[in-house]
Amino acid sequence: MTATVKNLLVELFVEELPPKALKALGEAFATALAAGLKAQGLASADAAVTPFASPRRLAVHVRGVAAKAADKAVQHKLMPVAVALDAEGRPTPALLKKLAALGADAQAVPTLARRVDGKAEVLFLDSVAPGATLAQGLQHALDEAIAKLPIPKVMSYQLERGDGVEPGWTTVHFVRPAHGLVALHGADVVPVRALGLEAGRTTRGHRFEAAKDPIELVDADSYAEQLAREGAVIAGFDARRAEIARQLAAAAAAEGLRPVDDDALLDEVTALVERPNVLVGRFDEAFLEVPPECLILTMKANQKYFPLLDGQGRLTNRFLIVANVRPADASAVIGGNERVVRPRLADAKFFFDQDRKRTLDSRVPQLAKVVYHGKLGTQGERVERVRAIARALAGELGGAPLAADADRAARLAKADLLTDMVGEFPELQGVMGGYYARHDGESEAVAVAIEDHYKPRFAGDALPRNDVGLVVALADKLETLAGLFGIGQLPTGDKDPFALRRHALGVIRMLIERALPLDVRAAIAHAFAAFPPGHGQAQAEVGFFLRERLAGWLREQGWSAPEVDAVLGAHPARWAEIPQRLAAVRAFAALPEAAALAAANKRVGNILKKSEGAPPVAVDAALLREPAEQALAAAIDAVRPEADRLYDAGAYTESLQRLAALRAPVDAFFDHVMVNADDAALRANRLALLASLHAAMNRVADLSRLAA
């Protein structure tokens, strides 16, 4: 770049932005504006970009921005010489028309370049496109950046026209009303416009505590420092977040406590304050009789406070407030927050006390009046289906005692949906059911299962803690999958309104991580059996959906695609065995014989697929004529019993390793034996031998999937 290079600062000063969207808005504004400058050659591809985002501003600092982009050499491909020039070398009408479209005329013909393009000689017009000025380029980049902002909800507002030509008002559409625009290239204002505003060099600081108002920025590089010194604002989102985290840790340590860890809450509070000041508040210890989950949720969700825990992780009656002011005496701020939180905690205590006046069991009949899905009936009907599935699964896993507990937990699991506490805080469903079940005198196993039956709620979430909870959670998720697949409500693309992918992943994790000895196809059949006649029978679709999610999850765990394909290609009924099978396949693949055996296995599979009809079940030893086929039959007879014994014992790695002894006889067989012999009896017997080999090799995994 030959033009003057300086750093650039652009700021939009607006009314308070939506806090949950602020971080994304700040990053998107900075990224899009910088990308626009880079695309026009006004900034280098590796130019450093610093985003700023506070409740009342979106800004970006870009290093090394040119006042004018470098001119560009441009090649315009015209047409083949044979079309462009006549026999005497004069330009044809087609060429003149093309030149006119590019702003040239016949005088440019002698300057046209001839180049071979493919098999033909083609004319090119070489020209120089002037680089964009910063004013032009920034205007374009700013317009694009604003248009691309991920605005959750657009506002429309009126702005008085400032053109001095036509009086009146103009309508502006943006996330919040904008009141200022800064564009500084070094110390110079760049004359751009946006949202009805003209760029200048002044901005505003903190609403109440700014030392100067307005603030006149010296240059692009002084932005963050001037806002902090004169405006009492930490402009950078990350810098402000780090300062809040530091103050939270210090304030908690001073109390000998620790704050609840919540990144989402920290992000939201960072988007609410410009000058953070962490203070300690207290509430009446009597409220600690309410389950801590209720108190923590109401403090975080409603008041944006950080509850404090003691060394054992127990909730205390203290909490941290992130204020947006720093008065000399903070007692009024603390007192105001303590007065505000008290009614919230009192509501939680009231809900808890009222809910315990009725048992969960007494609420169950009311679920028949709560619609679950228009095509799947009420919550009461759903509960009965989950109970039936839970009983069937528990019967396979633990017999009558487990089935009885699972049935009881499944009956009560949804009853807390009718409580006041869950009505106020839906996030507590299941959790409150556990508390109320204990209060009602239900067994601890049932109470824990009720609390855990929604788990895992998200990727990485903990699994249910006991067998009853596992059974009910499995039944709940399988009922959801069977119900919605049965009525054709399948996920499509990135749309999954019923979170079926999450339910599928939960089923997979419980089966594998807890090593549940369940047949997946039988479990799916139990789920569909719980629905009335006429419900869509989509067992195969659910099985395929689960298998696809399983393959993706296994790859995320670090298994390679060929390893996963090989194991799933064997269609194991019990997914609890899959990790051991994968480990066996990985160990087998490391053997020197593996590649040859995998290739041979693939070849055997192809031969069997192409053969007409099923081969005989047994090999007739009398028809083994060639030494190579006799040797292979003997090798299979020698290896298979031990390999099968190890397989049946779950020693999959050792079972596969026994098969390595087959490499030499398999290679010799294909070198010396014609499978498709003219004699039908010989051909059938050789196919039977290959079928026996194929069956012996593919019990643990489909080894052909390992072939290159």
N, C-alpha and C positions, 0 to 999 in steps of 0.2 A: 504494500500500500504506500503510495507516494503522498497521499493527503495527510493532514494533521491527525494524529492519533491521540485520543484522550479517553478517559473513563466516562461512562454514561450512567446517569441516575434518572429513573422514571418512577414517579409516585402518583397513585390515585388516592386522594383523601376523601373518605366517604363516612356516612353514618354507620353506627355499629353493625358489623357484619355477623351473619349467623355463625355462632361459635363452632358448631360441629362441622361446618364446611370450611372454616378459615384456613386450616393448614393446606387442604387441597387447592383452595383458590389461590393462595400465595404461591405455591409451587407451580401451578398451571400457568399463572400470569407470567412468572419469571421465565419458565421454560419456553413458552410460546413466543414471548417477545424476543428473547435472545435467539431463538431458532429463526425468527423472521429476519433479524439483522444478519445472521450468519449466512442465510440463504441468498441474501443480496450482496454478499461480499463486503459488508460494512464491519464485520467482526470475524476474526479467525475461528476456525472450527473448534479450537481448543481454548477459546477465550473463557476466562473464569467468570462464572455467573453466581451472584449472591442474592437470594430472595429475601424479602422482608415482608412480614405480615403481622399486623396487630389488629385489635378490634376495629380501628378506624382507618386502616391504610393497607394498601397492597403496593409493594414497591420492588424494584429490581436494580441491582448495580452490575454493569457489564464492563469488564476491563478491556482496554485496547480497541475502542470503536473509532473508525475513521470518519472524518468529516465528509469524505466522498469515496465511494468504492472505485477500484481500479477499472479502467476501460477494458472491455473484453473483445477479443477477436472472434468474429462470428462467421461461420461458413454456411452459406445457403446453397443447398443442392438444387440445381435448376432442372435440367433434363438432358437426355443423351444428345451428343453433338449432332447426330443424324437427324434428330427432330428439331433442334434449335437453329441450325443453319441450313440454307438451301445449297444447291450445287455450286453456286458462285461464292459461297461463304457469307451471304447476307443473312441477317437475323430474320427468322420466320415470325409471323404474327403470334404464334404460340409463345415464343421467347419474349417478344416485346410485352405481351400481356403479363407474363410472369414477372418481368422486371418492374413493370408499372405497379404491380401489387406489392413489391418490396421497396417502392419509392425511388426507383432508378429508371433510366430511359436508354435509348439506343446508344448514347455516348458511352455507356458502361460496357458495351460489347467487347471492345478491344482489351479491356482489363480483366475479362472473365478468365478464370483458370480452368485448364483442362486436366482432368484426373481420371484414371482408370477406376471404375467402380464395378466390380464383378467382371463381366465380359465386355462391357461397353465403355466407351469414352464419354465422360459426362462433364457438363459445364458447371462451374461453381462460381458464385458471387461472394468474394471475400470483403467483409466490412468490419468496422469497429463500432461496438455498442458502447455509448458512454456510460460509465458507472453511475449508480444512483447517488444523489446527495443525501446527507444524513436526514435533512428535513423530509425529503420524499420517502426515503426508506423507513425512517422511524414512524412516520404517519401510517404507512402500510402495515408495518409490524405491530403497531399499537392497535390498529383497527382489528387485525386478525386475532391478536391476543385477547382482546375484549370479547370478540365473537365466539372464541373457543372456550371461554371460562366455563367450568362445570357448575353453573349456577343452579342451586336446588329449586329456587322459585324466583321468577323475575318480577320486579316491581315496576310499575309505570308511575311517573311523576312529571310535574310540569316545571319547566325552567324558562325564565324570562329571556327572550332573545336579546343577545348583546351585539347584534350586527349593526345597529344604528340605522338600518335602512327600513325595515318593516317592524313596526311595534307589535307586541303581543307575546304569546307564550308558545313553547314547543314541547312536545311530549318526548320524554326520554325513558328508555327501558334498560334497567340494570338491577343488580342484586340489591342495592340500597342506594338512596340518593347520593350522588357525588358532588362534592363542594370545592374540590381543588385538584389541579393537575400540575405536577412538577416535571420538567424535562431539562436536565443539565448535562451538557457535554463539556466536561471540565468545569469551568466557571461560566460558560456561555449558555443562555437559554436557547433551546431548540424550538422553533415556532411550529408546534403541532397542536392539534385540537382533538378532544375526545369527550363524548357525553355532554356536548354543549359548552365545554370549558376550554379556555386557552391556556397553554402551558406558561408557567412562570417559575419563580424560584422560592416562593413562600409556602410554608406548611404550618400545621398547628400541632401543638404538643398535648399534654394531659389536660383534660377538661378543667381540673381544679388546681393542679399543682405545678403547672408549667411556669418557669421563671420568666419566659418571654411569650408573648402571643400577639401577632403571629411570629413565626421564626423565619428569618431570611437566611437561606442556605448559602454558604460561601461557595461551595463547589460540590461536584458529585461525590468526592471522597469524604467530605465532612458530614455526610447525612446522619449516619448512626451516632457519631460522637456528639453532634449538635442536638439531636433529639434527646439523647441521654442527659446532656448538661443543661440545655436550655428548656427542653420540653418535658423532662421527667418521664421519658418513655424509653423502654427497651424495644427497639423496632424489630429486631430479628426474632422470629418465632422460636428457633432452636436455642438462642441465647436466653430468651425469657423463660423457656421451659427448664433449661438447666439451672437458672437462678431460683425458680420456684422449687425444684427438686432439692437444691442445696438448702434452702430455707426450711423446707419440710423436714429434712433429715436433722438439721440442727435443732429445730424447735422440739421435735420428738425426743431427741437425745437428751435435751435439757430436762425433760420430764421423766427420763428413764424408760421411754416407751418407743414404739415404732409405728409409723403410719400404715394404713392398709395400702397394699401395692395395687395400683390401678392405672395403667398407661392411658386408657381412654379418658378417664376422669382428668388426669394430668394434662392431656391435650386440650380438653374442653376448658379447663380453668385457664390454661395459657392463652386461649382465644378470648377469654372474658376480661382479662386485666392487662393494663399497659405498664403499671408500676407495682409489681407484686410486693405484698407485705404479709408474711405469715404470722398469724396470731393464734393463741391457744384459748379455746372456749370450754365450758363445762356444762353438764346437765345433771339433773337430779339422779342419784344412784338408784332410786326406786324403779326407774325405767329399765334397768338392767335385768329385771325379771322377765322382760319380753325377749323372745329369741333374738340372738345377736344379728341374724341375717336380716330381720325386719328393721332393726335400728340402723344397721349399716346401709341398707338399701335406701331408706328414707333420707338419711343424711347425705348420701352421695347423689341420689337421683334428684331430690327436691331442692337441696341446699348447696350442693357442690362442695361439701365439707369432706375432709379426710379423717375418718375415725381413727382412734389410736388404740393399739393393742399392747398388752403386757408381754413379758418374756415368754409366757406359755401360750401366746396367741389368743388370749381371751380379751374380749371387748372391754374397754374401760369407759368411764363417764367423761372422758376428755376427747376433744376433736380439734382439728386444725382448720382455720379459716384463711383463705387467700384473699386478702383485701386489696383494693385498687387504690388505696390512699395510705399515706404515712403520717398521721397526725402525731404531735408531740405526746399527747395523752391518748392512748388507744382504748381506754376503758369504755368510752361510749360506743365504739365500733364493736368491741367484744360483747358488751351488754346487749346491744341491739340484736346481734346474731344469736345470743343465748335466748333472748325473748322470742325470736322467730322460730327457733328449732323446737321449743317446748311444745307448742300445739301439735307439731308434726309427730313428735314422739308420743304425745298423749293420744293422738288418733290411733297410732300403732298399738298402744296398750289397750285401748278400748276395743279395737277389732279382735285382738288376741283374747281378751276376756270374754267378749260376746261369743266368739266362735266356739269356745270350749264349753259353752252351755248346752251344745248339741253334739252328739257323737257322730263320727263319720258314718257309721252304719245307718243311722237314722236319716242321713242325707241321700243315701244311694237311690231310693225310689224316685227322688226328684230329677235324677239324671235322665229319666225317661221323657222329661219335658224339655231337655236341652238338645237342640239340633246339632248333630256332628257334621253331617254332609247331606245335601239334598237327595243323593242317590244311595247313601249308606246308612240312613236312619239317624237315631238319636245316640247320645252318649251312653244311655242305658243299654241300648242294643250292642253298642261297641264293647262295653264292659263285659257283656256275656260272651262275646266272641273271644276277647282276650282271655277270659277265664278258661274257656274250652281249650284254647291253644296252650295256655300255661299248664293245664292239667296233663295234656298229652305230652308236652316236652318234659315236665317234671317226672312223669311216669317212667320215661326212658332214662332219666339221669339219676333219680334218687328214690323212686318208688312212692308208696302211699304217703309217708310222712312229708316228703318234699312237695308232693302234689297238693296235700291239704293246706300247707302254708302258702304255696303259690296261689291257690284258688282264693284264699282269704285276702291276700295282698292285692290280687288283681281285682277283687270285688270292691275294695276300699280305695284303690289307687287314684281314681278320678274324683272322689267325693270332695276333696278340698277345693275343686273348681267352684263349688257353691258357697265357699266361705267368704266373709267380708275381707279378710286379709288378702286372699288371692285375687279377689275382685279389684282391690286397690293396687296390688303389686303382682301381676300375672307371672313375673319372673320367679316368684316363690312357690309356684305349683310343684307339688312333690315334697319340697322341703317342709312346708307347713303340714302336709299330710302326715309326715313322719312325727312331728311334734304332737299333733292331735291324736294320732294313733297311740302313742305312749300315754297320753293323758287318759285315753279311753280304756287303758288296760290291755291293749293288744300286745302280743309277744314282741320282743326286741327284733327278732328275725323279720317279722311282718312289717314293723315300723321302719326298719332300715330299707327293706325292699320298696316300700311306698316312696320313701325319700329318694331312692336311687333309680327308680324304674324309667326315668327319662334319660338316664346316662347311656352312652356318652352323648352329651348335648352338642358337642362341637369337636373338631379335629384336635386330638391331644387331650381331650377331657378324660377324667378317671372313669373306670368301668365300675359297675355295681359291686358292692363290697362282699355280698354273700350269695349263696346259691339261689336263694329265693328271689333276690333282686335280679340276678342274671336271667332266671327263667321268665319273670314277669317283663323285664326289659326286652328280651328276645320276642316274647309273645306280642308285646305292644308294637314293636317295629315290624314284625312279620304281618300282623293284622293290617297295619297301615299299607304296607306294600301290596298285600293280596287284595285289599279293598280297592285301592286306587288303580292298580293295574287291571283289576277285574272290570272296572267301569271305563277303562281307556284313558285315565288321567296320567299319562306318562310324561316324564321330563322331556323337554325339547330344547336342543342347543344349550343356551345359557339360562334358560327359564326352568325353574324347579320350584314352583310355588308351595308345594307340600313337603319340600326338603327330603325327597325320596333318596337322593344320593347320600345324604347324611344318615338316613335310617339304614341304608344298605351298608355303609361303612361301619356303623355301630354293630350290625349283625356279624359282619366279617371279623371285627376286632374281638368281640366276645367269644366267637367260636374258636379263633386261633389263639388269642392271648391267654384265654382261660382253659384252653385245651379241652373243650367240651366234646365228648364222644357222641356227637349227633350226626346222623345222615342228613345232609343238606336237603336232598330231594324229599325225604320224608318230612322234614320240618316245614318245607313249603307246602306239602300236601296237607299237613295238619292245619296250616293257616287257611287254606281254601276250604277245607272241610267244615270250618266254623261258620261259613256263610250259608245263607239259605239257598235252596235250589233256584236256579235261574241266574245266580251271580256268575259273571264271566269267569271261565276257567282259563287263567293265564299263567299256569305253573311254569311252562317253558319260557315265557317272556320274563317272568321274575327270576328264574334260574339264570338266564342269559345276562340279565341286568346285574345280578349279584356277581356273576363270574367276571364281567367286564370291570366292575368296581374292584374286585379282588385282584385282577391282573395289574391294574394301575397302582393299587396300594402296595403290592409286593415289589413292583419296580421302584416305588418311592422308598422302600425299606432297603434298597441297595442290591436287589437281585437283578440279574441281566434279563433282557427280553427272551433270549433262547432258553435260559434256565426256567423262567416262568412258563413259557410256552410248552416246554417239555413236560413239566409236572402237571400243568392243567390239561395237557393233551391226553393224559392217562385218566382223566375224569375221576379223581379221588372222591369218594362219597363223603368221607369225614375230613373236613378242612383243618381240623386240629393237627393232622399229620403233615400238612403241607410244609412247614418249616424243616422238618426232618427230611422230607423228600428232596427239598431244594438243596439242603446241605449235602445229601447223597449224590445228587446230580453234579454239584460243583466238584466234589471229590472225584467222581468218576471222570469228569471232563479233564482232570489233570493227569489221568493215566496215559501212558504212551499208546495203549491200544484203543483209546476212546474214539479218535477221529475215524479210524477204519471201521470200527463196529457201528458207529453212528451212520456212516455212509452205507454200510451193508444193510443196516436196519431199514434205512430209507428205501433201498433197492428192493428188499424183501416186501415191504409194504406196497410198493408200486406193482410188483409182480402179482401179489395176492389180490389187489384191487382189479387188475386186468383179467384175472382168471375167470373163466365162466363157471358159475355155480360155486358152492362151498366145497372145499377140499374134504377128504375123509377125516373123521375125527382122530383116528389112530393111524400110526405109521406101520405098514406091513414090512417087517424085517426081511421077509423072503424076497421082496421086490427091490431091496437096496443092492443094486448091481455094481455100481462104481465104488472103488476104494474110498474116494473122497466123500461120497454121501454116507458110506458106512462109518467113516471116521467122525463125520459131523453128528450123526445119530448117536454114536457112542459118547461123544463129548457132551451132547445135550443131556443124555441119561446120567452122565457123571456129575454135571454141574447143577442141573435144575433142582434136584431134591434139597441140596444144601442151600441154594439160593432161595428156594421157596420157604424153607424152614426159617431162614434169617428174616425174610420178608414178613412172615406171619408173626415173628417175634418183635417186629418194629425196627430191626437193625437194617435200615435201608441202605446205608453206606456200604456195609459189608456184603449185603445181597448183590448190589451192583458190581462190586469189586470181583465177586466170584465169576461174573460173566466175562471178565477180561480173558479168561482161559479159552473162550470160544473164538478169539480172533483168528488164530492160525487155521483151524478146521473150516471156518466160514470162508476165509480167503481161498483156501484150496477147493472148496466146493464150487465157488463161482468161477474158478480158473479151469476146472476139469469136468464139470457136470452141466449138461444141457437140461434145463428145467422143463422146457416145452418140448419134450421128446415126442416122436411120432406115435409111440405106443401109449394109448390112453391110460392104461393102468400104471405104467411107469410115471407118466406126467402127473397123475392124480396123487401118487405116493410121494413124489418129490414136493408137490405143493403142500401136502400134509406135513412133510418134514419142515418146510419153511414156516408153516403156520405154527408148528410147535416151537420153532426157534423164536418167532415173533412174539408169541405169548410169554415165553420165558424171559425175553429181554425187556418187555414193556410193562411189567407190573408196577414198578416204582415210578416210571416216567416214560413218555414217548421219546425214546432216544433219537429217533430220526430228526427231531426238531433241533438237535445239536449239530447236524451235518451242515457243512458250509454250503 
